Amino acid sequence: MSAEPIMDELGIADQGRRETSNTQPGFSQADLALFYPPPLSPDPGSTLTHLGTLLAGHDAPRTGGWDRSLDLGFQGSQLLGPTREPVREAHADQSVTILHAKVAQKSYGTEKRFFCPPPCVYISGHGWKVMQDHLKAAGCGDSVYRVCGYMCLDSSSQSQADTFKLVFDEQPNSRMFACAKSLFISDQDKRKHFCLLLRLFLGNRQEVGSFQSRMIKVISKPSQKRQSMKNADLCISSCSRVALFNRLRSQTVSTRYLSVDRGAFIASARQWTAFTITLVQEQHADRRDFVPSEGFICYGRVVQLVCTESGVALPLMVIRKVNKQHAILDVDEPVSQLHKCAFQFRDDPHSYLCLSNDTIIQHQAPSSGRDSGRVVLNDGSCWTIIGVEAVEFTFNQGPACIQTPVTPFPVLTGLEVNGGGHVAMLEIQGDNLSPHLKVWFGNSEAETMFKSPKSLLCVVPDVSAFSDGWRCLRRVITVPLCLIRSDGLIYRTAFSFTYTPELQPPPASIRGASGGGKREGGMEGDEHDDSLLETIHQEFTRANFHLFMQS
């Protein structure tokens, strides 16, 4: 399969998400807040070190993953120090995001059931502009820094005819967008699950990398039976992501997707938005600061839809089952994939979420005269709901623009701390891990051992790497975790590591044999003692690490 250049030039400008200028050295205010959060009172029951995900707690209804509105983590930081690696240009990250549905209907015979909503690809990050400028400075032609892509199913039997060529369009927010409108899975493919495969190239046919989506479940048709725990993977869960679309008279060309554009809700024929659907407890539905409820989304319950990208939310609504153009008011079964449903505004029971000429309105639905448990709906008020996934790949090639593909992309699935205090080991669990990867805590490299493609082991750096007064940590320090390939390519992760304050000051024997110099609060420390103790600690940690490797 050859990579053909496309005519869309990749000119991704700075995204302007509260970032500092590229010419400013050091960290941005957001990074300083991330690395050095305000002091917290120590919790007697907590351990010295713990793990977490970046920005956890800012977005309770969401379940992690793609969230542009809260993406403050690494922008503007200089990850590598000049003594270890070349300093990376600020804001030079490059991101590739794939949005797709969790389920796909199988096609039968000559019929082609195209995936709905169509898989989408977003290319973002100022690093693409940095790469473009570097290629321009090197005298390369315009076609070299154009990006083209191809998407297909992850099957070796796929032919070129089954591969969809992506045409990227630049959006107002300086991202590039493309969707694969004609992908399908035939009845000749007997798999029950599959992944999408995205391949990106530059105009000179240099491969950027191959990226996989999350697993997609194959179904024959939407289930009309009441779902049970046996088919829990078909149920819509609270705090999960969904997409909504409307199709008039079962015509593909009439399909419209609920989307958000510049803060307004619209119906789009090409682009769709992922929404977080949250179950709201009835007793807290009148409070603005309600706590989201867990469990499956069931008909007749109050829910809220929030755009995962912008945070814009619709009013609280009651989700209703739709059958033959009627909203059924007395059904409480779980909502399943590709079910037809309606959204009744909780504060106005006669109003339903509706589209009209690509705009979103409130439709006043009359009650059925013969059956009080049914409400007559128009075509625009009947929505199809489907769970969606978003997977994001973020990397940093630096100004050198590494020539080798950035994939296989390491994916972290979990972290585990062994030991604690001054001798802590961190095991990183994931996929596509290799001996060419090193673990970095912020701007500090950790001694790393490769165990398997699913496991890396490293020594947790001493907190002195991030705090001057390392012998008595007085505040919480959180640093991001990332992986760096041997050629300098940086892989961002969604995980962080937190150093928590020690519960007791160091014993007197550790404070120095010379009587202990003055320290913080107007006291001077003995730098010689600090250096000696730090050297002893580092040697002890290194010896412990090698003993662990031998065992």
C-alpha positions in Angstrom: 0.0 0.0 0.0 1.6 3.3 -1.1 1.2 6.6 0.7 -0.2 9.2 -1.7 0.3 12.8 -0.7 -2.8 14.9 -0.2 -3.4 18.5 -1.0 -4.1 19.6 2.6 -1.1 21.3 4.1 -0.6 20.7 7.8 -0.3 24.1 9.3 -1.2 23.6 12.9 -0.8 26.7 14.9 -0.4 27.2 18.6 -3.6 26.0 20.4 -3.6 28.8 22.9 -4.7 26.8 25.8 -3.2 28.9 28.6 0.3 28.2 27.4 3.5 30.2 27.8 5.5 31.6 24.9 8.0 29.2 23.3 10.8 31.7 24.1 10.2 31.5 27.8 12.5 29.0 29.5 11.5 26.8 32.4 8.0 25.9 33.4 4.6 27.6 32.9 2.4 28.5 35.8 0.2 25.4 35.1 3.3 23.2 35.3 4.5 24.9 38.5 1.1 24.2 40.1 1.3 20.6 38.9 4.9 20.0 40.2 4.5 22.0 43.4 0.9 21.9 44.6 0.0 23.8 47.8 0.9 22.2 51.1 -1.4 19.6 52.5 -1.6 18.4 56.0 -0.1 14.9 56.3 -2.5 12.0 56.6 -1.3 9.6 59.3 -2.7 6.7 57.4 -1.1 7.5 54.0 2.2 6.1 52.7 5.2 8.1 51.8 4.7 7.7 48.0 1.6 7.0 46.0 0.5 6.9 42.4 -2.2 8.7 40.5 -3.4 10.0 37.2 -2.8 13.6 36.2 -5.6 16.1 37.0 -7.5 13.4 38.8 -10.6 14.8 40.6 -11.1 17.8 38.2 -13.6 16.0 36.2 -15.7 13.6 38.3 -18.2 12.4 35.7 -15.5 11.5 33.2 -13.6 8.3 33.1 -10.2 9.5 31.9 -8.8 9.6 28.4 -9.4 12.3 25.9 -10.3 15.7 27.5 -9.0 18.8 25.8 -10.7 21.2 28.2 -8.5 19.9 31.1 -5.3 19.2 29.1 -2.9 21.3 31.2 -0.5 18.6 32.2 2.7 18.9 30.2 2.3 22.0 28.0 5.1 24.4 28.3 7.5 22.2 30.4 11.1 21.5 29.6 11.2 17.8 30.4 14.9 17.2 30.0 17.7 19.1 31.6 20.7 20.3 29.6 23.1 18.0 31.5 21.3 14.8 30.5 19.5 15.3 27.2 18.8 18.2 24.8 16.1 20.5 26.1 12.9 20.0 24.2 11.2 23.1 22.7 8.2 24.1 24.8 4.8 23.1 23.6 6.3 20.7 21.1 4.0 17.7 21.8 2.3 15.9 19.0 -1.0 14.1 19.6 -3.0 11.6 17.5 -6.6 10.9 18.8 -8.9 8.2 17.5 -12.6 8.4 18.3 -14.8 5.4 17.5 -17.9 3.4 18.6 -17.7 0.5 21.0 -19.8 -1.8 18.8 -20.2 -2.3 15.0 -22.9 -4.0 13.1 -21.9 -6.7 10.7 -22.7 -6.4 7.0 -24.4 -9.4 5.3 -24.1 -10.3 1.6 -23.6 -7.3 -0.6 -25.1 -4.9 1.9 -22.6 -2.6 3.5 -23.4 -1.3 7.0 -20.9 1.5 7.4 -19.7 2.1 10.9 -21.9 4.7 12.6 -20.8 7.1 13.9 -17.7 7.0 11.5 -14.3 6.6 13.2 -12.6 10.0 13.5 -9.0 11.1 13.7 -7.8 14.3 15.3 -4.2 15.6 14.9 -3.2 18.3 17.4 -0.3 19.8 19.2 2.2 22.5 18.4 4.8 19.8 17.7 3.4 19.3 14.2 4.1 23.0 13.5 7.6 22.6 14.9 8.2 19.7 12.6 6.8 21.6 9.7 9.2 24.6 10.4 12.1 22.2 10.7 11.4 20.6 7.3 11.0 24.1 5.7 14.3 25.2 7.1 15.9 22.0 5.7 14.7 23.1 2.2 12.1 20.4 1.8 9.2 20.9 -0.6 5.7 21.8 0.5 4.5 18.2 0.0 6.9 16.8 2.5 5.3 18.1 5.6 1.7 17.3 4.5 0.2 14.5 6.5 -1.9 11.7 4.9 -3.5 8.7 6.6 -5.1 5.4 6.0 -7.5 3.5 8.2 -8.6 -0.2 8.0 -9.5 -3.1 10.2 -6.5 -4.8 11.9 -6.7 -7.9 9.7 -3.8 -9.1 7.6 -6.3 -10.2 4.9 -7.4 -6.6 4.4 -7.0 -5.5 0.8 -6.3 -2.0 -0.5 -9.9 -1.7 -1.5 -10.9 -2.1 2.2 -8.6 0.7 3.3 -10.0 4.2 3.6 -7.9 7.1 2.7 -8.2 10.0 5.2 -8.4 13.6 4.0 -7.5 16.0 6.8 -9.3 19.3 7.1 -8.0 22.1 9.3 -10.5 23.3 12.0 -10.8 26.7 13.6 -9.1 25.4 16.8 -6.0 24.6 14.8 -6.6 20.8 14.8 -6.7 18.6 11.8 -9.7 16.4 11.4 -10.7 13.4 9.2 -13.3 10.6 9.4 -13.5 7.2 7.8 -17.0 7.2 6.3 -17.1 3.9 4.4 -15.5 1.3 6.8 -17.5 -1.9 7.4 -17.0 -5.5 8.5 -18.4 -8.2 6.3 -20.0 -11.5 7.2 -16.8 -13.3 5.9 -15.0 -11.9 8.9 -15.8 -14.3 11.8 -14.2 -12.3 14.5 -16.3 -11.2 17.5 -13.9 -8.3 18.3 -11.5 -6.2 16.2 -9.5 -3.0 16.3 -9.0 -0.2 13.8 -5.6 0.4 12.4 -4.5 4.0 11.5 -1.3 4.6 9.5 0.1 8.1 9.2 2.7 9.3 6.7 4.4 12.5 5.7 4.3 13.6 2.1 7.7 12.1 1.3 6.2 8.7 2.3 8.1 8.7 5.6 5.9 6.7 8.1 4.9 8.6 11.3 3.5 5.4 12.8 0.7 2.9 13.1 -1.9 3.4 15.8 -4.6 1.0 17.0 -8.0 1.8 18.4 -9.5 0.1 21.4 -11.4 -3.2 20.9 -14.7 -3.0 19.0 -17.4 -5.6 19.6 -19.2 -7.0 16.5 -23.0 -7.4 16.8 -25.6 -8.4 14.2 -28.3 -6.0 15.2 -29.4 -4.0 18.2 -30.7 -6.2 21.0 -34.4 -5.7 21.9 -34.3 -8.0 24.9 -34.0 -6.7 28.4 -30.3 -6.7 29.2 -28.8 -8.6 32.1 -25.4 -8.9 33.7 -24.6 -11.6 31.1 -24.6 -8.9 28.4 -23.2 -6.1 30.6 -20.8 -5.1 27.8 -23.9 -4.0 25.7 -25.3 -1.8 28.5 -24.6 1.9 28.7 -22.9 2.7 32.0 -23.0 5.9 34.0 -20.0 8.2 33.5 -19.2 6.5 30.2 -19.0 8.2 26.8 -21.7 8.0 24.2 -22.6 9.5 20.8 -26.1 10.4 19.6 -27.4 10.4 16.0 -30.7 10.8 14.3 -31.6 9.1 11.0 -34.7 10.0 9.1 -36.6 7.1 7.5 -33.5 4.8 7.9 -31.7 6.8 5.2 -27.9 6.9 5.6 -27.7 10.3 3.8 -30.1 11.8 6.4 -27.9 10.9 9.4 -27.2 13.8 11.7 -24.9 13.6 14.8 -25.4 15.6 18.0 -22.3 17.8 18.2 -20.9 20.9 19.9 -19.5 23.8 17.8 -18.2 27.0 19.5 -20.1 26.2 22.7 -23.5 25.6 20.9 -25.3 22.3 20.3 -25.8 21.5 16.6 -26.7 18.6 14.3 -23.8 17.8 12.0 -23.7 15.6 9.0 -20.0 14.7 9.3 -18.6 15.5 12.7 -19.8 14.0 16.0 -19.1 14.8 19.6 -18.5 12.3 22.5 -20.6 13.1 25.5 -20.2 11.8 29.1 -23.6 10.5 30.2 -24.1 10.7 34.0 -26.8 9.1 36.1 -28.2 11.7 38.6 -29.7 10.6 41.9 -33.3 11.8 42.1 -32.8 13.3 45.6 -29.9 15.4 44.4 -31.3 16.4 41.0 -32.2 19.9 42.2 -28.6 20.6 43.3 -26.1 22.0 40.9 -23.3 20.2 42.7 -24.9 16.8 42.6 -22.9 13.6 43.0 -23.0 11.4 39.9 -24.4 7.9 40.5 -22.8 4.7 39.4 -24.4 1.7 37.6 -26.1 1.2 34.3 -28.2 3.9 32.6 -31.9 2.8 32.8 -34.9 4.3 31.1 -36.9 6.6 33.3 -33.9 8.0 35.1 -32.5 11.5 35.2 -29.2 11.9 33.2 -27.0 14.7 32.1 -25.0 14.9 28.9 -21.6 16.8 29.0 -19.4 17.4 26.1 -16.1 15.7 26.9 -14.1 18.3 25.0 -15.6 21.6 25.9 -17.4 20.8 29.2 -20.7 22.3 27.8 -23.7 20.5 29.3 -27.3 20.0 28.4 -30.0 20.5 31.1 -31.0 17.5 33.2 -33.2 15.2 31.2 -35.1 11.9 31.6 -34.1 9.2 29.1 -37.1 7.4 27.6 -37.3 4.3 25.4 -38.7 4.8 21.9 -40.9 2.3 20.1 -42.7 3.0 16.9 -42.4 6.8 17.1 -43.6 6.8 20.7 -41.8 7.5 24.0 -42.6 4.8 26.5 -43.0 6.3 30.0 -43.3 3.1 32.1 -40.1 1.3 31.1 -37.2 1.1 33.5 -34.9 -1.5 31.8 -31.2 -0.8 31.1 -30.3 1.2 28.0 -28.4 -0.9 25.4 -26.2 -0.2 22.5 -27.9 1.2 19.4 -31.2 1.6 21.2 -33.6 4.3 20.0 -34.3 6.7 22.8 -35.7 10.2 23.6 -34.6 12.8 26.1 -37.4 14.5 28.1 -36.4 17.7 29.8 -36.9 17.2 33.5 -38.1 20.8 34.2 -40.5 20.7 31.2 -42.0 17.2 30.9 -43.7 18.0 27.5 -40.4 19.1 25.9 -38.0 16.7 24.2 -34.5 17.2 22.7 -35.0 17.5 19.0 -33.2 18.5 15.8 -34.7 20.7 13.1 -32.8 21.7 10.0 -29.4 20.9 11.6 -30.3 22.9 14.7 -31.2 21.6 18.2 -34.5 22.7 19.6 -37.1 21.7 22.3 -40.0 19.8 20.7 -43.4 20.0 22.5 -44.7 16.4 22.3 -48.4 15.8 22.8 -49.6 12.9 24.9 -51.2 9.8 23.3 -54.9 10.1 23.8 -55.5 6.3 24.1 -52.5 5.5 26.3 -51.3 7.7 29.1 -48.0 5.8 29.2 -47.0 6.9 25.7 -46.0 10.2 24.1 -46.1 10.8 20.3 -42.8 12.0 19.0 -41.7 13.5 15.7 -38.7 12.1 13.7 -36.3 14.7 15.1 -36.9 13.6 18.7 -35.8 10.0 18.2 -32.1 9.4 18.8 -29.9 6.4 18.5 -27.4 6.0 21.4 -24.1 4.2 21.2 -21.1 3.9 23.5 -17.8 5.4 22.1 -14.1 5.2 23.0 -11.3 7.7 22.6 -7.6 6.7 22.6 -4.9 9.4 22.5 -1.2 9.0 21.6 1.0 11.9 22.7 4.7 12.1 21.9 7.5 14.6 21.4 10.1 14.2 18.6 11.9 17.4 19.4 13.4 19.8 16.8 15.5 17.0 15.3 12.3 15.3 13.9 13.2 11.7 14.5 13.1 9.7 11.2 12.0 6.3 12.6 8.3 5.6 13.3 7.0 6.5 16.8 5.3 3.1 17.0 4.9 0.5 18.5 3.5 2.9 21.0 4.0 1.9 24.7 0.7 1.9 26.6 0.6 2.0 30.4 -2.2 0.1 32.1 -1.1 0.1 35.7 1.5 1.0 38.3 2.6 -0.7 41.5 5.0 0.5 44.2 7.2 -2.0 46.0 8.7 -0.8 49.2 8.5 2.8 50.4 10.3 5.6 52.1 13.8 6.1 50.8 13.9 2.8 49.0 10.9 2.4 46.7 10.7 0.5 43.4 8.0 1.2 40.8 6.7 -1.5 38.5 5.1 -0.2 35.3 2.6 -2.5 33.6 1.5 -2.1 30.1 1.9 -3.2 26.5 4.6 -2.6 23.8 7.3 -2.0 26.5 10.9 -2.5 25.3 14.5 -2.5 26.6 15.0 0.8 24.7 12.7 2.7 27.1 13.7 4.6 30.3 11.3 5.9 32.9 11.5 9.6 33.8 10.0 11.2 36.9 9.5 14.8 35.8 13.0 15.9 34.7 14.8 13.1 36.6 15.8 9.8 34.9 15.2 6.6 36.9 17.3 3.5 36.7 15.2 1.2 34.6 15.1 -2.5 34.1 13.2 -4.3 31.3 11.3 -7.4 32.5 9.0 -8.2 29.6 7.0 -6.4 26.9 4.4 -5.9 29.6 6.5 -4.8 32.6 9.3 -2.3 33.4 10.9 -1.9 36.8 12.6 1.3 38.0 14.0 2.9 41.2 11.9 5.8 42.4 14.3 8.9 42.4 14.9 10.5 45.7 12.7 13.5 46.4 15.9 15.6 46.5 15.7 15.7 42.7 12.6 17.9 43.1 13.1 19.6 46.5 16.1 21.3 48.1 15.2 20.4 51.7 14.9 16.7 50.9 15.6 15.4 54.5 12.3 16.7 55.8 9.7 17.0 53.0 7.1 19.5 54.1 4.7 19.5 51.2 3.2 17.3 48.6 5.2 17.1 45.4 3.6 15.5 42.3 5.7 14.8 39.1 4.5 13.4 35.8 5.7 10.0 34.5 6.9 9.5 31.0 8.9 7.1 28.9 11.8 8.1 26.7 13.1 6.0 23.9 16.9 5.5 23.4 16.8 7.9 20.4 15.2 10.7 22.6 11.6 10.3 21.6 9.3 11.2 24.5 6.1 9.3 25.2 3.7 11.1 27.5 1.6 9.2 30.0 -1.5 10.0 32.0 0.1 8.8 35.2 1.9 10.8 37.9 3.9 10.0 41.0 3.4 11.9 44.3 5.8 12.3 47.2 3.9 12.9 50.5 5.3 14.6 53.6 7.1 12.4 56.1 5.2 12.0 59.3 8.2 12.5 61.6 11.4 14.6 61.2 14.6 12.6 60.5 16.2 11.2 63.7 19.0 13.2 65.3 21.7 10.8 64.1 20.9 11.7 60.5 21.0 15.4 61.0 24.8 15.5 60.9 27.6 14.8 63.4 28.8 18.4 63.4 26.0 19.6 65.5 23.6 20.2 62.6 23.7 23.5 60.7 20.9 25.9 60.6 18.1 25.1 58.2 14.9 26.6 56.9 13.3 29.5 58.6 16.5 31.5 58.9 18.9 28.6 59.7 21.8 27.5 57.5 22.3 23.9 56.6 25.6 22.0 56.4 26.0 21.5 52.7 28.8 18.9 53.3 26.5 16.8 55.4 23.7 17.1 52.8 26.0 16.0 50.0 27.5 13.1 52.1 24.0 11.8 53.1 22.7 12.1 49.6 25.6 10.1 48.2 25.1 7.4 50.8 21.4 7.2 50.1 22.0 7.0 46.3 24.6 4.2 46.7 22.2 2.3 49.1 19.3 2.6 46.6 21.5 1.5 43.7 22.8 -1.5 45.6 19.2 -2.4 46.6 18.1 -2.2 43.0 20.9 -4.5 41.8 20.2 -7.0 44.5 16.5 -7.0 43.5 17.5 -7.6 39.9 19.7 -10.6 40.9 17.0 -12.1 43.0 
